[in-house]
Amino acid sequence: MVDTDRITGAARELGGKVQGAVGDLTGSKRDSLEGRAREAAGQAEGLYGQAKDTIRGAAEQVADTARGLGGKIRDAVDDRLGSDDVETRARRAQGAVEDHYVRAERSVRRAADEAYDYAEDAYERGGHYLRRGSREVSHQVAEYPLASLLIAGLAGFGLGLLVSASRD
C-alpha cells in the first residue's frame, strides 16, 4: 500500500511547480520562490513516504521470517518435550508476564499520583509567591509613587522602541 505522504508530497510538488511557473510568467519573484519552496517540500515529503514504504516492507519480511522460525522452533520443542510440557511452561510464563504487568501498572499509577501531588503543591506555592510579590510591589508603589511612575514610563518607552523597530 502506498503511503499517504507520497501522495500528498506529489500533490504539493505539482502545486509548487505550477505556482513557480505562474510566478515566472507573471514576473512575481515571491510566487516563483514560494513555488520552488513548495516543490522542494513536496519532494522531501514524497521521499519520506517512499522511505516509510521501504521500511514497512522490510519489517513485514522480517516479521514473516520470524514467524516461520518461531513455528519451526515450536515444532522442534514439541517433538522433544511433548506438547503437554510446552503448554504447561507457556501457561506458567503467561502468568509471570501478567504478574509483571500488574506490578508495572501499579508503579506507573503510583508515579502518576506522586507527579500530580507534586504539581498541585507547586501550583499552590506559585500562587502564594504571586500574591506575596503583588503585595510587595503594591507596597513599593505606594511608598515611592514618583519612582514607580518613572520606571513604568521607561518600560513603556522601551517596549515602544521594540515594537517600532520590529516594524521596520
C-alpha positions, 0 to 999 in steps of 0.5 A: 500500500502506498503511503499517504505522504507520497501522495500528498508530497506529489500533490504539493510538488505539482502545486509548487511547480505550477505556482513557480511557473505562474510566478515566472510568467507573471514576473512575481519573484515571491510566487516563483520562490514560494513555488520552488519552496513548495516543490522542494517540500513536496519532494522531501515529503514524497521521499519520506513516504517512499522511505516509510514504504521501504521500511514497512516492507522490510519489517513485514519480511522480517516479521514473516521470517520470524514467524516461520522460525518461531513455528519451526522452533515450536515444532522442534520443542514439541517433538522433544518435550511433548506438547503437554510440557510446552503448554504447561511452561507457556501457561506458567510464563503467561502468568509471570508476564501478567504478574509483571504487568500488574506490578508495572501498572501499579508503579506507573499509577503510583508515579502518576499520583506522586507527579500530580501531588507534586504539581498541585503543591507547586501550583499552590506555592506559585500562587502564594509567591504571586500574591506575596510579590503583588503585595510587595510591589503594591507596597513599593508603589505606594511608598515611592509613587514618583519612582514607580511612575518613572520606571513604568514610563521607561518600560513603556518607552522601551517596549515602544522602541521594540515594537517600532523597530520590529516594524521596520 
